[in-house]
Amino acid sequence: MARERPTALLLDFDGVLRHWDPAVAAGVEREYGLAAGVLGEIAMHWGRLQPVLTGQVSHADWMSSVADALSDSVGPQRARAAVEQWQRYRGEVDADVLAFVREARAGGVRVGLGTNATDLLDTDLAELGLVGELDVVVNSSVVGVHKPAKEYFQAACAALETPPARVLFVDDEDWAIRGARAAGLSAYRWSGPEGLRYLRAALAH
């Protein structure tokens, strides 16, 4: 049986619409005498990350815990300064993806941002000039559950006012794609701007 044509798009933020230059964190680590990769490693430790993605702790508290974890190696003051400097960089918008979002919305497709994010997301969207560029923003820390939970995708479809079968989800992580499909959405694994041709075709047929 042929799938219904998607009438709504749900896009991941990090890795799809926003990209991070790894040189920024690497530069901070070098400047403060930290081990290469340690900032991301500590921040992304699941026990530390999961509470902030579900709104149990704030972004500020999460970063304080990262600084605390670094204190033994460089001292509390330098650890705080390193984390603050690292956090000033908020990534970069993918111009090709943003152009596609505008094109899709102009063609009558509802576009939502579907992201595992912290309470800093709205500030980031404003800083990156993305306010008003999306129909809805579905932030895991507001919803209280994160991708790939079925409840997350149900909340996203409700926000888009579109049944799961008519929503096309785009993410760069396999686990998120599998979760979306299990929740009844169609899903496409993003690997770069060459994927835009597929997405345009999926929305057009």
N, C-alpha and C positions, 0 to 999 in steps of 0.2 A: 504494500500500500504506500503510495507516495505521501511524503510529509507535506503538511500545509506550508504555504509560503510564510516566512517570518514577517511579522508586522512590527516587531520591536527588537532592539538590540540591547544586550547587556554586556558592557565592556569592562574588563579588568583595568585597574589603574596602573600599578607598577609592572613594568615589562611590556605594556601595551600602549597606553596613552602617556605614561610618564616613564622616563628612563633616568637612571642614576649613573654618573661617571665614577667608576671605581677609583680613579686617580685622586679624588677629593679625600676619601677616607684614608687612602694610602699615604697621602701627603701629611695629614694630621698625625697618623701613627708614627711616621718618620720624625716629624717635628717634636713630638713629645716622648720619643724613645719607647714607643709601645711596639709589641710584636706585630708583625704584618698580619692583617685580617682579624685582629682581636676585637675591634669595635663591633663589627658585624656579628662575629661569633658569639659574643656575650649578649648583644641585643636580641639576637634571633634564637637564643636558647629557649626551647618551648615552654619551660616552666616560668620563664620571665615574660615571654611574648604572649602566651595565650590569655592571661588576665587583661592585658591592655587591648587586645583585639575584641574582647567581649564586653568592654566598658567597665570592668571591675576596678581598674586603676587608670589614672590619667597618663597622658603622654609624658608629662613632666615627671611624674613618679617613676615611670619606666626608665627614663633617662637618668634619674637620680640613682636608681638601682644599678645601672650600667657604670656610672661613675664610682659608686661604692665598690663594685667588683674590681675596678681598676686601681683603687686606692693603695693596695698593698704593693703594687709594682712601681707606681710613680708618686705616691702621696696624694692625699685628698684634694689639695688645691689644684695640682696639675691635672689630676683625673677629671675634675669638674670643668676645667678650662678646655681640655681636649674634647670632651663630650659636647660642650657648648659650641666650640668651633666647628665640629663635625656636623652638628645639627642645623647650623646656619644655612647650609646648602640644602635646598628642597627639591633637587632634581630638575629635569627639563622636559617640556612637552614635546611629543613627537608630532611635528608639523603635518606629516602625511596622514596620520590617524585623525588629528583634529579636523583636517580638511574633509576627510571621509565622514566624520560625525556630522559636520555641517551639511554636507551633501545629502546624507541619509535623512536628516531631520527636514531638510527642504523638500525632500520627496515624500514626506508624510510618515516616516518611520520614527517611532518613539525610541529614544536612546537613553539608557540608564548607565550609570557608573556602578559596577558591582565589585566592591573591594573590601578586603580584610584590612581595616585601618583603625587609627586611634582617634581620640577627640581633637586632634590637630588637623583633621582632614579639611574642614571648612576653611581654616586659615590657609592651608596649602593651596586649595582651589582658588582662593582670592589672590594669593601671591603669584600664582602661575597664570592668572588671567582667564580662568576657566569658569568663573561664575556666569550662569546664564547659557553656557554651552551645552548643557545636558538637561534632559527633561526631569530626571530623578537621580538622586544619589543614594545608594543603598550601602551604608557603612556598617560593618559588622559590630563595631563598638556601640552603635545606636540600637541595632536590631537585637543584640545580646547573644547572637550565635554567629559563627564564622563559616565561610566556605571550607570544606565541601558539604556541610550539613544540609540535608533536604529542607529543613526549616528556613535556612538562609535563602535558598532559591525560591521557596514559596513566598517569602516576604518580598523578594525582589520582583517576582511576577505580579504580586498584589500592588506594589508601588507603581509598576508599569501599566497597571490595569489591563493586562494581557495574559491569556492562558499560557501555561508553560509550552504547549505544542506550537505556539506562534512566536516564541522568543528564541532568538539566536544568541548564544553566549560565546564570548571570545576571551580566552585566557592563555597565558604562556606556560601554564603548569598542568601536567597530565592529571594529577589528583583532582584538580578543580574541574577539569573537563569531564572526568568520570562521575563526579558528584552531580554536575548539572544534568548529564544524561540520565542518571538514576532518578532525578527529580522530574524528568519528562521534557526537559528543554533540548533543543538541538544545540550542538556545541562545536566550536572550531578551535583547534590548537594553534595559537599564534606563534610564528617564528620570525616575523619581520614584515616590512611593507609589501613584499610580494604576495602576501595573503589577501591584500585588498581586492585583487581581481576576483578571487573566490567569493569574498563577502558581497561584492557588488552583484555577482551572478546569483548568489543565494537570495538576495533581496529582490532581484528583478524578475525571476521566472514566474 
